[in-house]
């Protein structure tokens, strides 16, 4: 999602992107037509990376082969890309599109689309079903500027539920991200608030832009423009019950997407801004140094 970045942060971005971080390994540049990638999801059985773009772009998903070429381009019929912010999959290989970008915190049509794996070789496919949802804590659309806490760019599916991590857009940003739980079931759902997590007080480096869970369900990662938060040792879906490490990527760009390749490695993608970004990277989590 498009963000305002301060002059200081832009300068930092330029300097950072001119250097090799030592931990990010660039795999390839994204195809020119994919300038605003907002989510990725890796399918191990086909070795394809599924992706999509956010608001203002087509209602399509794309699969990328290991060389970064578009393998398939699928139009998702009977939908509109209001603000597609992330893509994830369940353990059967079905994909889910999160149409829940909510910059102004004024939306009443938040939803998730299920794309059945049987349609992933077609040129167009209609969602298997749609999940509409709302946050019980939100009573104003939009709320006051100090309470803009209902935007989401991050989610994953785990054990029959979706887990969403909010992107705080409040006037006085304090890094608080709420964790919501939604049943993976067609129809309307009330999102259940199950916890809150604080990242930091700098919007440009501490706002959450993507999330993923490892294939063995033992790790959860949250992404920002320059960091990863790694959750381990939790019990069931109480992700805050274990340890949390803040990992420095030593690289700043408009990173919007993260997905596990295996239990130790993640893919990251960033949006193309001017002459920077628009790439897919691979990161070994063990090579990242903890800040906490």
N, C-alpha and C positions, 0 to 999 in steps of 0.2 A: 504494500500500500504506500502511496506517495506520502512522504513526510517532509516537514520543514527541518532543515539541518542548518545550524548556525554557521557563521563564517569561520569561527574557530574550528569547528568540527570538520568543515570542508577542507580546511588547510591540513588538518591532521589526517584526513582521508587520503589526500593527494600524496602526502609524505609516506603514509603506510603502504599504499598500493604500489609505490615505486620500489618497494623492497620485498624480498622473499621473507615471509614470516618464520620460515624454518619448520613450521608444523603443518601448514596448508600445502597440499600437493595439487597443483592444477591439472585436471584431467583433460578438459577441453573447453572451448568457447561455445556458448549456446548458439543455436541457429539464429540468424539475423532477425527472423520474424518473431522470435520470443524475447521481447525486450523487457517485459514486466512479469517474469516468473515469480509466483507467490507461494508455490508449494511443490514438493517432490515426494514421491513414494517409490521405493525400490522393490521390484518383484524378482526375487531370487530364482524362481523357476524358469523365467524367460530371460533373465539378465537385462531387463529393461527398466528404465527410470521414467516413471509417469510424472507428468507435470501439467500445470495450467497457469493461466494469467488472471490478474485481478480486474477490478472495475474498469469499464470502458473497452474491454477486449471481448473476443468471441466466446460463445458458449461451447468451447471445445477443450478436450484434453489431448495430450500428445505423449507418445512413448518415444524415448530416446535410446538408441543402441549404444554400446560401449565407446563408439567413436564420436558420439554426440550428434548423430544424424537422426532426423525424425523417421521413425519406423512406421508409425501409424498416427493419423490425425482423425479424431472422432468428434463429430458434432453431437452434443447432448441435446436431443430434441425435447420439446415441451418444457424448456427451462429458459431462464434469462440470467446472464452473468451480472447480477446486481453488484456483488463484490465477492468473488470467489477468492478466498484467502488461504486455503490449505487443502491438501489431498492426502488421504491415508487409506489403509486397507485392513481387512480382517485376516484371520489366519486361514481362511478359505481362498483368499485371493480376490475377493470382491473389493471394488474401490468405493470411496466415499468423498464427495465434494462438499467442502464447508463454505456455504454462501452466508457468511456471518460477519463480514467486514462491516464496521459500524462507526466510522470516524466521528460522526456527529452525535452518536448515541440516540438517534431518533427513529431507528427502524423497528417495525412491528411485523416484519416478514422474514425473520431469521430462519434459516433452514439448512438441512443436510440432505444430499441426494445419494442414494445407493445406486452404483453402476455394477450390474452383475458381471462376473468374470467371463461369462459365455458371450458377452457382446463386445469384448475388447479387441476383436479382430475385424469388426465392422467399420464402415465409414460413418455410420450414425447409429445412435441407440437412445432409447428412452429410459429414464431412471426406473429401476425395479420398484422403488418406492421413495417417498419423501418424508422427512421428519421435520416438522415445524416445532419451534420451541420459543420460550420466553424466560426471562429472569424474574422470579417472583419479587426480588428486591427492588426492581426498577418500577417506579410509579409515575415518573415524568419523562416525556419524550420531546425534546431532550431534557436531561436534568441540568442543574446549575453547573457552571464551568468547573467548580471544585469537586464535582461528583461525576465526571465523565469516565466511568469505570466499566462500561458495558461493550467495549469493542473487543473483538477476538480475531486473532490471526493464526491460532495454534490449536491443534487437536490431534488425538489419535484414538483408535478403537482398541479396547482391551476387555476380554471376557464378557462380551455382550453389551458393553457400555461405551459411550464416548466420553472423553475427558478433555475439557476446554480450559485454556489458560488465558485470562483476559489481558488486554493491552491497555494499560492505564493512560488516559489522555487528559487527566485532570490538570487544572491550572497550576497547582502546586504539586508537581510530580514527586512522588516519594517511593516509586518502584514497587508498589503493592500490586500483585497479580492474584486475582481470585481463581480458584479451581472449581469448575462446575462439572457435574456428572449428569449424563443424559442416557436414557435407555435406547438401545439400538432397535427401534421398533417403529413401524409406520404410524403416522398420525401426529397429534400434538403432544408435546412433552413439556413439563415444567422442569427447567434446569435446577438441579440440587446443588447448593453451595456446600462443598465439603472441606474447604480449607483456603488459607491465604498464604502467600509467599512474597517476601520482600527482596528485591534485587539490588537496588541502589537508587541514588537520587539524581542521576544524570539521564534524562530521556534518551539522548542520542546513543548511549552505550548500554542502557539498562532496561529498555522497553522490549518485551517479549514478542518475537516475530514468527516463531515456529516451534513445534514440539514433536517428539517421536519416542517410541518405546522399542526396546531391543527385541530381536526375535525370540529370546528365551524369557522375556518379560522381566528381567532382573535389573534393567537400567532404564531411566527416563532422562531425556535431554531436552533442555529449553535453549533457544538460540536468541541472541541479539546481534547487533551489527558488529560486535567485536568479541563476544564471549559465548561460552556454553556453561550452563549449570547442569551438573551431573548428579542425579538422585540414585542412590543404591541402598540395599539393605532394608528396604521398606517391607511392610507386611500387607499383603493383598493390595488394595488400592489406596492405602494410607501412605501416599508418596512422601509425606513429610515426617514419617516415623523413623526413617533411616538417616543416612548421612547425605549432606548436600555439599558439593564442591563447586566453586566458581573457577572456571578454566579460561585462561587468557589465550585468544587466538593470535595475538600480536599482529592483527590485520584488521583494518577498518574498511568496510564497504556496506552497501545496502543489502545485507544478507537477509533473505526472506524465507529460506527453505532448508530443512534438515530431514534426513532419513537415515536409518541404520542400513549399512551394507551387510554387516554381521554383528556379533555381540561386542566387538571391540572397535569397529570402524564405522564412521558416518560419512555420508555425502552432504555437502553444503552447496547451495546455489545462491548467487546474488543477482540483483537486477542491474541492468546496464544503465549507468548514469553518465552522460557525456561520453568520454573515452575510457571509462573505467567500469569494471565489473562485467556482468554478463557471462559468467563462467561457472563451471561445476568443479568443485574441489573434493578431495578425499582427505580425511583426517583420522589418524590413529589416536584414540582418546588417551592412551597411555603416554603419549608424547607431550600432552598438554600439562603445563604446570598449574598447580592450584594457587588461587589467590587467597583462599581462606584456610 
